[in-house]
Amino acid sequence: MKLLIVWLLNALALLAVAYIVPSIHVSGIGGALIAAAVIGLVNLLIRPILVILTLPVTVVTLGLFLLVINGLLFFFVGHLLNGFEVQSLLAGIIGAILYSLISWMLIALVLGDKD
């Protein structure tokens, strides 16, 4: 049940990001639900591999390259799906940061410390 709530909150966060950033477009709640699921899967499967492969660059940049990795994955998902569009890498980086912050706030507000 908690997984479904988090998924819905991530979709709402994605809709909020699309409202805030003009270079990111979501076709509707259905597109946001699909995009939130795909972003979650990409972050689960592909992101750890990229983090390990780019570890030297991440260390040299004191961890700031992780923002680029998150933005690239956000940008990649935007080009992978039809109902979700990210127009540039900069929009992907900004969108990934906002998506993380907004989804974190929504989850903290709705679920709180319930474990």
Secondary structure, 3 states (H helix, E strand, C coil): CHHHHHHHHHHHHHHHHHHHCCCEEECCHHHHHHHHHHHHHHHHHCHHHHHHHCHHHHHHCCCCHHHHHHHHHHHHHHHHCCCEEECCHHHHHHHHHHHHHHHHHHHHHHCCCCC
